[in-house]
Amino acid sequence: MAKYRSITEMAEEIRDEALDNIEYKGITLRELCDKLKSNEYVPVVRGEWKPIFKGADTCECSVCKREGFSDSDYGFIATPYCPNCGAKMDKGE
């Protein structure tokens, strides 16, 4: 039987100990890593409404370049999210 353990074994043991015992906002680091791997958390894409002039004044998303909602009575409706790609419209803030 070997008297010494390899550095790799020791590093894996330390990693496992840390993942199971350090908590962040009520969940262990291992649980947080698993959630990140499962795509439960996705990055927020940010954009802004850019004015375009095509007969009637309207705006397009700076991310997907598609037009937002327009209404015949009120014109362009600046929604907080792009209805086409889901980008959060707060880039200009």
LINUR-V904038 format. One record per residue. N is the residue number from 0. OMEGA is omega in degrees with one decimal (none if undefined). BURIAL is # if it has 16 or more other ideal C-beta (glycine too) atoms within 10 Angstrom, else .. Layout:
n: [N | N]
omega: [OMEGA | OMEGA]
burial: [BURIAL | BURIAL]
//
This chain:
n: [0 | 1 | 2 | 3 | 4 | 5 | 6 | 7 | 8 | 9 | 10 | 11 | 12 | 13 | 14 | 15 | 16 | 17 | 18 | 19 | 20 | 21 | 22 | 23 | 24 | 25 | 26 | 27 | 28 | 29 | 30 | 31 | 32 | 33 | 34 | 35 | 36 | 37 | 38 | 39 | 40 | 41 | 42 | 43 | 44 | 45 | 46 | 47 | 48 | 49 | 50 | 51 | 52 | 53 | 54 | 55 | 56 | 57 | 58 | 59 | 60 | 61 | 62 | 63 | 64 | 65 | 66 | 67 | 68 | 69 | 70 | 71 | 72 | 73 | 74 | 75 | 76 | 77 | 78 | 79 | 80 | 81 | 82 | 83 | 84 | 85 | 86 | 87 | 88 | 89 | 90 | 91 | 92]
omega: [-177.4 | 179.6 | -176.1 | 174.5 | 179.2 | 177.8 | 179.3 | 178.3 | -179.8 | 179.7 | 178.3 | 178.7 | 178.9 | 179.3 | -179.7 | 178.9 | -179.9 | -178.7 | -176.6 | -173.0 | 177.5 | -178.9 | 175.4 | -179.1 | 172.9 | 176.2 | -178.8 | 177.9 | 178.0 | 178.8 | 178.5 | 177.7 | 178.9 | 179.0 | 178.7 | 178.4 | -176.4 | -179.0 | 175.2 | 176.3 | 178.8 | 179.2 | 177.8 | 176.3 | -177.7 | 179.0 | 176.1 | 177.7 | 178.5 | 179.9 | 173.0 | -176.4 | -179.7 | -177.6 | 176.0 | 179.4 | 176.6 | -178.9 | 176.0 | 178.2 | 179.2 | -179.0 | -174.7 | 177.4 | 176.7 | -178.0 | 174.6 | -178.9 | 172.0 | 180.0 | -177.0 | -179.8 | -172.0 | -177.8 | -177.3 | 178.2 | -177.8 | 178.9 | -179.1 | 177.7 | 175.9 | 179.7 | -177.6 | -176.1 | 176.7 | -179.9 | 177.3 | -173.4 | 177.3 | -177.6 | -177.9 | -177.0 | none]
burial: [. | . | . | . | . | . | . | . | . | . | . | . | . | . | . | . | . | . | . | . | . | . | . | . | . | . | . | . | . | . | . | # | . | . | . | . | . | . | . | . | . | . | . | . | . | . | # | # | # | . | . | . | . | . | . | . | . | # | # | # | # | # | # | . | . | . | # | # | . | . | . | . | . | . | . | # | . | . | . | . | . | # | . | . | . | . | # | . | # | . | . | . | .]
//
